[in-house]
C-alpha cells in the first residue's frame, strides 16, 4: 500500500503544468449549505454527493468567490490568508488557527473549555497541483457526556486518541493532502483526510465522522457521470492484539453519481474492508484483487469466497422545485433472502435507510436554508464476525456516528447575512444500548455472530434510550479564508432510559477557526456500568 501511495505521489510531482485552477474546499456542513441555492437548483446538474470537492464548476464559482470575499471590514486580517504569496506559476498560504472557547455545564455544575492551536500550510504549483497540511494540538475539559464517550471509546470524538491528564484531555489532529488534476475529467488525490458520500447531514455509507485516515482517491467526471474510487488504510485499536501495535485494515470504496436529468440523480456505492493480518498474526497485506478502479466489487468479492466485509449502497435525490430537494440512501450490509423478506427479526438483517428534504431561501429569505432528515439503522449493521473487519476506523464508525440499532430525526436551520451566521439543530434519537454485557447490536465492535438473540430483533432493543439534542449558534465571521469567527452557542441534551437520566445544559463562547467538522450530537454506546 505504501508503495502504491508513493508511486502516485511521484506521478503528481513529475507531471506537467496546465491551465484552469481548481479550488479545494474542506468539507463542513455549515459552509457547504451556503451553496444550496446553486447546487440544488433545477437549472444545474452539479454532482453534489461526493465531498469534499474542488470548486471548479463555473456555476458555483461566482457564489463561492462571494462567500470568500465578504464585504465589511477590509484588509489582510479580514479577507486574506495571514501569509498569502502569489507567484507567476504558484501560490502559497499559511495561517495560524486559534480555536478556543469557554463554557459552563449548568447541569454538571462545572466549567469546561476547549483549547486548540493549529497551523495550516497550502498552495498550488501551476494550475493542476494543490497541497494542504493542517495540524492541531488540542486540550479540553469536556462536559460529562463527551467525557463518558471519550472514556468508552478512547478517542476524542471524530479526531484522535485522547490522553487524560488530570481532568484534561489532550490529543493531536493532522490532515494532509496533495492533489493533481491532469485535465477537467480526472483528479488524483492522496493524503490523510476524510470523505463524505451523500446529500444529507448524516451518511449511512461513508461519513466525515471517524478520525482522518491515509487514502488514495481517483475521481473521474464525464458529463452527467462522476465516479470515485478510493483505497484507504485504517487503525483498529479495539481488536484483539496480534503484535505490539494496533491492528490495521484496508478499505476500498467505489461510488458512481449519475445525474439522470436536471432534477433526478442516482448513486451506486460499494465498499470492502479487510484485515492486514489475521487473528494468528499472519500478514495478508494489500489485496491487489481490489486495485481495479472500475468494477463494483461485491460480485467479485463473493465469487472469490472472500471472508472480507462488503457493504452495498444506493443514493438518490430529486429536485421537487428550484432549491427544494428530496434525497435518500439505502445501505445493505448483508443479504439473506429468506430472512430479508421475512418478519422474524433475524440478526442477519443488517441494513439502514435515510430520507430527507433540504432547501434554500426559505420563505424567500436569501440565505435561509434548512434540512429535515430521518436515519434508521437495524441492529448489528456495520458489525462483523471480528471487529478487525467491521465498518469502522480508529474505534469509531465510518458511517453514522451512532453506530447501529437506532432511529433518528434531525432538523437544521441556517441563516447567513453578511458576516453573521446563525444555526439551529434539533435532534431526536431512539436507540438501544448494549447492557448486561449482552450484544444488542449498537456497538460495532461486538461481533454479530454472538448476538443477544438470533431472532426477534428490533430497532431500539436492549436498554431502550431516548435522546433530545438542541443546539443554537450565532457567529460573526472575521475572516472567511480560514473560517475565523467569534461564536456564541448553547446546547441542551437529554439522554434518558430506565437506568439513568443524563442532562447537559451549556453555554459556550469562543473564537474559532478552520473548517473542521466537530460533532457534539453523539449518543452513548453502552450503558453505564
C-alpha positions as CSV (number, residue, x, y, z in Angstrom):
1,X,0.0,0.0,0.0
2,X,2.8,2.4,0.9
3,X,4.5,1.7,-2.5
4,X,1.1,2.4,-4.2
5,X,0.8,5.8,-2.4
6,X,4.5,6.6,-3.2
7,X,4.0,5.9,-6.9
8,X,1.1,8.2,-7.3
9,X,2.7,11.0,-5.3
10,X,5.8,10.7,-7.6
11,X,3.4,10.9,-10.6
12,X,2.0,14.1,-9.2
13,X,5.4,15.6,-8.6
14,X,6.8,14.9,-12.1
15,X,3.6,15.7,-14.1
16,X,3.3,18.8,-16.2
17,X,1.5,22.0,-15.5
18,X,-1.7,23.1,-17.3
19,X,-4.5,25.6,-17.2
20,X,-7.8,26.1,-15.2
21,X,-7.2,26.4,-11.5
22,X,-9.3,24.2,-9.1
23,X,-10.0,25.4,-5.6
24,X,-10.1,22.7,-2.9
25,X,-12.7,23.4,-0.1
26,X,-12.6,21.3,3.1
27,X,-16.0,19.9,4.0
28,X,-18.2,21.1,6.7
29,X,-22.0,21.1,6.5
30,X,-22.1,24.7,7.8
31,X,-20.2,26.0,4.8
32,X,-21.4,23.7,2.0
33,X,-25.1,24.5,2.8
34,X,-24.4,28.1,1.9
35,X,-24.2,26.9,-1.8
36,X,-27.6,25.2,-1.6
37,X,-29.4,27.6,-4.0
38,X,-26.9,26.9,-6.8
39,X,-26.2,23.2,-6.1
40,X,-29.9,22.2,-5.8
41,X,-31.3,24.5,-8.5
42,X,-33.3,22.8,-11.3
43,X,-31.2,24.8,-13.7
44,X,-28.0,23.0,-12.8
45,X,-26.6,19.4,-12.7
46,X,-24.0,19.8,-10.0
47,X,-22.6,16.5,-8.7
48,X,-23.3,17.1,-5.0
49,X,-22.9,13.7,-3.3
50,X,-19.1,13.4,-3.1
51,X,-17.4,15.7,-0.5
52,X,-15.0,17.4,-0.1
53,X,-14.9,18.8,-3.6
54,X,-13.0,21.1,-5.8
55,X,-14.9,24.2,-6.7
56,X,-14.1,24.3,-10.4
57,X,-17.7,24.4,-11.6
58,X,-18.4,27.7,-13.2
59,X,-21.9,27.6,-12.0
60,X,-20.7,27.6,-8.3
61,X,-17.6,29.7,-8.7
62,X,-19.3,33.1,-8.5
63,X,-21.2,32.2,-5.3
64,X,-18.1,30.6,-3.8
65,X,-15.9,33.6,-4.5
66,X,-18.5,35.9,-3.0
67,X,-18.5,33.8,0.2
68,X,-14.7,34.0,0.3
69,X,-14.6,37.8,-0.3
70,X,-17.3,39.2,2.0
71,X,-18.0,42.9,2.4
72,X,-17.4,44.8,5.6
73,X,-14.0,45.3,7.2
74,X,-11.1,45.4,4.7
75,X,-7.5,44.4,4.9
76,X,-5.4,41.2,5.2
77,X,-6.8,40.3,8.7
78,X,-10.4,40.2,7.4
79,X,-10.2,38.9,3.9
80,X,-6.9,37.2,3.2
81,X,-4.6,34.4,4.5
82,X,-2.1,35.6,7.1
83,X,0.7,34.8,4.7
84,X,-0.5,34.8,1.1
85,X,2.0,34.7,-1.8
86,X,1.1,34.6,-5.4
87,X,3.8,34.0,-8.0
88,X,3.7,33.7,-11.7
89,X,3.3,29.9,-11.5
90,X,2.5,29.1,-7.9
91,X,0.6,30.2,-4.8
92,X,1.4,29.7,-1.1
93,X,-0.5,30.5,2.0
94,X,-0.2,29.8,5.7
95,X,-2.5,30.5,8.7
96,X,-2.3,30.2,12.4
97,X,-5.6,28.7,13.5
98,X,-6.8,29.5,17.0
99,X,-9.8,27.6,18.4
100,X,-10.6,28.5,22.0
101,X,-13.8,28.5,23.9
102,X,-15.0,28.6,27.5
103,X,-18.2,27.0,28.5
104,X,-20.4,26.3,31.5
105,X,-22.1,23.0,32.1
106,X,-25.0,24.0,34.3
107,X,-26.4,20.5,34.9
108,X,-22.9,19.2,35.8
109,X,-22.1,22.4,37.7
110,X,-18.7,22.6,36.2
111,X,-16.7,24.9,33.9
112,X,-15.5,23.3,30.7
113,X,-13.2,24.5,28.0
114,X,-11.7,23.7,24.6
115,X,-8.3,25.0,23.5
116,X,-6.6,24.4,20.2
117,X,-3.8,26.0,18.3
118,X,-3.5,24.9,14.7
119,X,-1.4,25.7,11.7
120,X,-2.2,25.2,8.0
121,X,0.1,25.4,5.0
122,X,-1.1,25.1,1.5
123,X,-0.8,26.3,-2.1
124,X,-0.7,25.4,-5.8
125,X,2.0,24.7,-8.3
126,X,0.9,25.6,-11.8
127,X,-2.8,25.1,-12.3
128,X,-3.1,21.4,-11.6
129,X,-1.2,20.7,-8.4
130,X,-2.6,21.5,-5.0
131,X,-1.4,20.7,-1.5
132,X,-2.5,21.4,2.1
133,X,-1.3,20.3,5.5
134,X,-3.2,21.2,8.7
135,X,-2.0,20.3,12.3
136,X,-3.7,21.0,15.6
137,X,-2.7,20.5,19.2
138,X,-5.8,20.2,21.4
139,X,-6.6,20.2,25.1
140,X,-10.1,20.2,26.7
141,X,-12.1,19.8,29.8
142,X,-15.1,18.1,28.4
143,X,-18.7,18.1,29.5
144,X,-19.8,14.9,31.2
145,X,-21.4,13.2,28.2
146,X,-18.4,13.8,25.9
147,X,-16.0,12.7,28.7
148,X,-18.0,9.5,29.0
149,X,-17.8,8.9,25.3
150,X,-14.1,9.5,25.2
151,X,-13.5,7.2,28.2
152,X,-15.6,4.4,26.5
153,X,-14.1,4.8,23.0
154,X,-10.6,6.2,23.8
155,X,-11.0,8.8,21.1
156,X,-11.8,12.5,21.1
157,X,-15.0,12.4,19.0
158,X,-14.1,12.1,15.4
159,X,-10.4,13.2,15.9
160,X,-7.7,11.1,17.5
161,X,-6.6,9.1,20.6
162,X,-7.1,11.4,23.7
163,X,-4.9,11.0,26.7
164,X,-6.2,12.1,30.1
165,X,-4.1,14.4,32.3
166,X,-5.9,15.2,35.5
167,X,-9.3,16.3,34.3
168,X,-8.0,17.5,30.9
169,X,-7.9,15.5,27.7
170,X,-5.1,16.1,25.1
171,X,-4.7,15.0,21.5
172,X,-3.3,15.9,18.2
173,X,-5.2,16.2,14.9
174,X,-3.5,16.2,11.5
175,X,-4.7,16.2,7.9
176,X,-2.7,16.4,4.7
177,X,-3.3,16.0,1.0
178,X,-1.8,16.5,-2.4
179,X,-4.0,16.7,-5.4
180,X,-3.3,16.5,-9.1
181,X,-5.8,17.4,-11.8
182,X,-4.3,16.5,-15.2
183,X,-7.4,17.6,-17.1
184,X,-11.0,18.5,-16.4
185,X,-12.1,14.9,-16.4
186,X,-9.8,13.4,-13.7
187,X,-8.5,14.2,-10.3
188,X,-5.9,12.2,-8.2
189,X,-5.7,13.0,-4.5
190,X,-3.6,11.3,-1.9
191,X,-3.2,12.1,1.8
192,X,-4.7,11.8,5.2
193,X,-8.3,13.1,5.5
194,X,-12.0,12.2,5.4
195,X,-14.6,11.6,2.7
196,X,-18.4,12.1,2.8
197,X,-20.9,10.4,0.5
198,X,-24.5,11.7,0.2
199,X,-26.7,14.8,0.2
200,X,-27.7,14.7,3.8
201,X,-26.4,15.9,7.2
202,X,-25.6,12.2,8.0
203,X,-24.3,9.5,5.7
204,X,-25.1,5.8,6.2
205,X,-22.5,4.9,3.5
206,X,-19.3,6.9,4.3
207,X,-19.3,10.0,6.6
208,X,-16.7,12.5,7.8
209,X,-17.1,11.4,11.4
210,X,-14.3,9.0,12.2
211,X,-10.7,10.1,12.5
212,X,-8.8,11.0,9.3
213,X,-7.0,8.2,7.6
214,X,-4.5,7.7,4.8
215,X,-6.1,7.3,1.3
216,X,-5.6,7.4,-2.4
217,X,-8.6,8.7,-4.4
218,X,-9.3,8.9,-8.1
219,X,-12.3,11.0,-9.2
220,X,-13.4,11.0,-12.8
221,X,-16.1,13.2,-14.3
222,X,-17.6,12.8,-17.7
223,X,-20.7,15.0,-18.2
224,X,-23.5,13.6,-16.2
225,X,-21.5,10.8,-14.5
226,X,-19.0,11.3,-11.7
227,X,-17.1,8.3,-10.4
228,X,-14.9,7.9,-7.3
229,X,-12.5,5.0,-6.4
230,X,-10.7,5.2,-3.1
231,X,-8.3,3.0,-1.3
232,X,-7.7,3.6,2.4
233,X,-5.7,2.3,5.4
234,X,-7.3,2.2,8.9
235,X,-6.4,1.7,12.5
236,X,-8.3,-0.7,14.8
237,X,-7.2,-0.1,18.4
238,X,-10.1,-2.2,19.9
239,X,-9.4,-5.6,18.2
240,X,-7.5,-8.4,19.9
241,X,-3.8,-7.6,19.5
242,X,-1.6,-9.9,17.5
243,X,1.6,-7.9,17.9
244,X,2.7,-4.9,19.9
245,X,0.7,-2.2,17.9
246,X,-2.9,-1.6,16.9
247,X,-4.4,-3.9,14.3
248,X,-4.6,-2.4,10.8
249,X,-7.0,-2.9,8.0
250,X,-7.6,-1.8,4.4
251,X,-10.7,-0.5,2.7
252,X,-11.7,0.1,-0.9
253,X,-14.7,2.3,-1.9
254,X,-16.4,3.0,-5.2
255,X,-19.2,5.5,-5.8
256,X,-20.9,6.4,-9.1
257,X,-23.1,9.5,-9.2
258,X,-25.4,9.8,-12.2
259,X,-27.3,13.0,-12.9
260,X,-30.1,11.4,-15.0
261,X,-31.6,14.9,-15.5
262,X,-31.6,18.4,-14.0
263,X,-33.9,17.1,-11.3
264,X,-33.0,13.4,-10.8
265,X,-29.7,11.9,-9.6
266,X,-28.9,8.3,-8.7
267,X,-25.9,6.9,-7.0
268,X,-24.3,3.4,-6.5
269,X,-21.9,2.6,-3.7
270,X,-19.8,-0.3,-2.6
271,X,-17.1,-0.9,0.0
272,X,-14.9,-3.8,1.1
273,X,-12.9,-3.8,4.3
274,X,-10.3,-6.5,5.2
275,X,-7.6,-7.1,7.9
276,X,-3.9,-6.5,7.3
277,X,-3.2,-9.6,9.5
278,X,-5.4,-12.5,10.6
279,X,-6.0,-13.3,14.2
280,X,-2.9,-15.5,14.3
281,X,-0.8,-12.6,13.1
282,X,-0.2,-13.9,9.6
283,X,0.1,-10.8,7.2
284,X,-2.2,-10.5,4.3
285,X,-1.3,-7.0,3.2
286,X,-2.9,-5.1,0.4
287,X,-5.1,-7.3,-1.8
288,X,-4.4,-6.3,-5.4
289,X,-7.7,-8.0,-6.4
290,X,-9.1,-4.7,-5.3
291,X,-6.9,-2.4,-7.4
292,X,-9.3,-2.3,-10.3
293,X,-10.9,1.2,-10.0
294,X,-13.8,0.5,-12.4
295,X,-15.5,-2.8,-11.3
296,X,-18.0,-2.7,-8.5
297,X,-16.6,-5.3,-6.1
298,X,-19.4,-7.1,-4.4
299,X,-19.9,-9.8,-7.1
300,X,-16.1,-10.2,-7.4
301,X,-15.6,-10.4,-3.6
302,X,-18.4,-13.0,-3.3
303,X,-17.2,-15.2,-6.1
304,X,-13.8,-15.4,-4.6
305,X,-15.3,-16.8,-1.4
306,X,-13.7,-14.0,0.4
307,X,-14.1,-13.5,4.2
308,X,-13.9,-9.7,3.8
309,X,-16.6,-7.3,4.9
310,X,-18.6,-5.9,2.0
311,X,-21.2,-3.1,2.0
312,X,-23.5,-2.0,-0.8
313,X,-25.4,1.3,-1.0
314,X,-27.7,3.4,-3.1
315,X,-28.4,7.1,-3.1
316,X,-30.9,9.3,-4.8
317,X,-32.1,12.9,-5.0
318,X,-34.9,14.6,-6.7
319,X,-35.3,18.4,-7.0
320,X,-39.0,19.0,-6.3
321,X,-38.7,22.6,-7.2
322,X,-35.9,25.2,-7.6
323,X,-33.8,24.8,-4.5
324,X,-36.0,22.1,-2.7
325,X,-34.7,18.6,-2.9
326,X,-35.8,15.2,-1.6
327,X,-32.9,12.7,-1.0
328,X,-32.3,9.3,0.4
329,X,-29.9,6.5,1.0
330,X,-30.0,2.7,1.5
331,X,-27.1,0.7,3.0
332,X,-27.1,-3.1,2.7
333,X,-24.5,-4.8,4.9
334,X,-25.7,-8.4,4.5
335,X,-28.4,-10.1,2.4
336,X,-30.0,-13.4,3.1
337,X,-33.2,-13.6,1.1
338,X,-35.2,-15.8,3.5
339,X,-34.5,-13.5,6.4
340,X,-34.7,-10.2,4.5
341,X,-38.2,-10.9,3.2
342,X,-39.5,-12.4,6.4
343,X,-40.6,-10.7,9.6
344,X,-38.6,-12.9,12.0
345,X,-36.3,-10.1,13.1
346,X,-33.1,-12.0,12.2
347,X,-29.8,-10.6,13.5
348,X,-28.6,-11.1,9.9
349,X,-31.0,-8.3,8.6
350,X,-28.3,-5.7,8.6
351,X,-29.3,-2.6,6.7
352,X,-30.1,1.1,7.1
353,X,-32.0,3.8,5.3
354,X,-32.3,7.6,5.1
355,X,-34.9,10.0,3.8
356,X,-34.5,13.8,3.8
357,X,-35.6,17.1,2.5
358,X,-33.4,20.2,2.1
359,X,-34.0,23.6,0.7
360,X,-32.7,27.1,0.2
361,X,-34.0,30.6,0.7
362,X,-37.0,29.5,2.9
363,X,-39.9,32.0,2.8
364,X,-38.0,33.7,0.0
365,X,-35.4,34.9,2.6
366,X,-32.0,34.9,0.9
367,X,-29.5,32.7,2.8
368,X,-32.1,30.9,5.0
369,X,-31.5,27.2,4.4
370,X,-33.0,24.1,6.0
371,X,-32.7,20.4,6.2
372,X,-35.1,17.7,7.7
373,X,-33.9,14.1,7.8
374,X,-34.5,10.7,9.3
375,X,-32.0,7.9,9.7
376,X,-32.8,4.3,10.6
377,X,-30.3,1.5,11.1
378,X,-31.1,-2.1,12.1
379,X,-29.2,-3.8,15.0
380,X,-25.8,-5.3,14.1
381,X,-25.4,-3.3,10.9
382,X,-21.8,-2.4,10.1
383,X,-20.5,-5.1,12.6
384,X,-18.7,-8.2,11.5
385,X,-17.6,-11.7,12.7
386,X,-14.4,-10.0,14.0
387,X,-14.2,-6.3,14.9
388,X,-11.0,-6.0,12.8
389,X,-13.0,-6.1,9.7
390,X,-16.0,-4.1,10.9
391,X,-17.1,-0.8,9.2
392,X,-15.1,1.5,11.5
393,X,-11.8,3.4,11.7
394,X,-9.8,4.1,14.8
395,X,-12.5,2.9,17.2
396,X,-15.4,4.9,15.6
397,X,-18.0,4.3,12.8
398,X,-17.2,5.1,9.2
399,X,-20.9,5.8,8.6
400,X,-23.4,7.3,11.1
401,X,-21.7,8.4,14.4
402,X,-24.3,6.5,16.4
403,X,-23.3,3.0,15.1
404,X,-26.4,0.9,14.7
405,X,-29.7,-0.1,16.4
406,X,-31.2,3.5,16.2
407,X,-33.8,5.8,14.7
408,X,-33.0,9.5,14.4
409,X,-34.9,12.6,13.3
410,X,-32.8,15.7,12.8
411,X,-33.7,19.3,11.6
412,X,-31.2,22.0,10.8
413,X,-31.9,25.7,10.1
414,X,-29.1,28.0,8.9
415,X,-29.2,31.7,8.1
416,X,-26.3,33.8,6.8
417,X,-26.4,37.6,6.4
418,X,-23.2,39.4,5.5
419,X,-20.7,38.3,8.1
420,X,-23.2,36.9,10.6
421,X,-24.1,33.1,10.6
422,X,-27.0,31.7,12.6
423,X,-27.6,28.0,13.0
424,X,-30.0,25.8,14.9
425,X,-30.2,22.0,15.3
426,X,-32.9,19.8,16.8
427,X,-32.2,16.1,17.0
428,X,-34.2,13.2,18.4
429,X,-32.8,9.8,18.8
430,X,-34.4,6.4,19.8
431,X,-31.9,3.6,20.3
432,X,-31.0,0.6,22.3
433,X,-27.7,0.5,24.3
434,X,-25.8,-2.7,24.9
435,X,-26.2,-3.6,28.5
436,X,-25.7,-6.5,31.0
437,X,-22.7,-7.5,28.9
438,X,-25.0,-8.6,26.1
439,X,-24.7,-7.6,22.4
440,X,-28.0,-5.9,21.4
441,X,-26.5,-4.6,18.1
442,X,-25.4,-1.0,18.8
443,X,-21.7,-1.3,19.3
444,X,-19.9,-2.1,16.0
445,X,-17.0,-3.7,17.8
446,X,-19.1,-6.6,19.2
447,X,-19.1,-9.5,16.7
448,X,-22.6,-10.1,15.2
449,X,-22.1,-13.8,15.5
450,X,-22.7,-13.6,19.2
451,X,-26.0,-11.6,19.4
452,X,-28.2,-11.4,22.4
453,X,-30.7,-13.3,20.3
454,X,-30.8,-14.7,16.8
455,X,-34.4,-13.7,16.0
456,X,-37.0,-11.3,17.3
457,X,-34.6,-8.3,17.0
458,X,-36.0,-4.8,16.6
459,X,-34.6,-1.3,16.5
460,X,-34.2,0.1,20.0
461,X,-33.8,-3.3,21.7
462,X,-31.6,-3.6,24.7
463,X,-31.6,-0.7,27.1
464,X,-34.2,1.4,25.2
465,X,-33.0,5.1,25.3
466,X,-34.3,8.4,24.0
467,X,-32.2,11.4,23.4
468,X,-33.1,15.0,22.7
469,X,-30.4,17.3,21.5
470,X,-30.8,21.1,20.8
471,X,-28.0,23.4,19.7
472,X,-28.0,27.0,18.6
473,X,-25.1,29.2,17.5
474,X,-24.6,32.7,16.4
475,X,-21.2,33.7,14.8
476,X,-19.5,36.7,13.4
477,X,-17.2,35.8,10.6
478,X,-13.9,37.7,10.9
479,X,-12.0,36.0,8.0
480,X,-13.7,33.6,5.6
481,X,-10.5,32.2,4.2
482,X,-9.9,30.1,7.2
483,X,-13.3,30.4,8.9
484,X,-12.1,32.6,11.8
485,X,-15.1,33.7,13.8
486,X,-16.4,34.8,17.2
487,X,-19.0,32.2,18.2
488,X,-21.7,32.1,21.0
489,X,-23.6,28.9,21.4
490,X,-25.9,26.9,23.6
491,X,-26.5,23.2,24.0
492,X,-29.3,21.2,25.7
493,X,-29.0,17.4,25.7
494,X,-31.1,14.8,27.5
495,X,-30.5,11.1,27.4
496,X,-33.0,9.0,29.3
497,X,-33.7,5.3,29.9
498,X,-34.7,3.1,32.8
499,X,-31.1,3.2,34.3
500,X,-30.1,6.8,34.0
501,X,-31.3,10.3,33.1
502,X,-28.4,12.4,31.9
503,X,-28.8,16.1,31.1
504,X,-26.5,18.7,29.8
505,X,-27.2,22.4,29.6
506,X,-24.3,24.5,28.3
507,X,-23.4,28.0,27.1
508,X,-20.2,28.4,25.1
509,X,-18.3,31.4,24.0
510,X,-15.1,31.5,21.9
511,X,-13.0,32.4,18.9
512,X,-13.0,29.5,16.4
513,X,-11.2,28.8,13.1
514,X,-10.7,26.1,10.5
515,X,-13.2,24.1,8.5
516,X,-13.1,21.0,10.8
517,X,-16.4,19.3,11.4
518,X,-16.7,18.7,15.1
519,X,-19.8,16.7,16.1
520,X,-21.3,17.2,19.5
521,X,-24.7,15.5,18.8
522,X,-23.5,12.0,19.9
523,X,-25.2,9.1,21.6
524,X,-23.8,6.7,24.2
525,X,-22.6,3.3,23.0
526,X,-23.0,1.3,26.2
527,X,-25.0,1.7,29.4
528,X,-23.2,3.0,32.5
529,X,-21.8,0.0,34.4
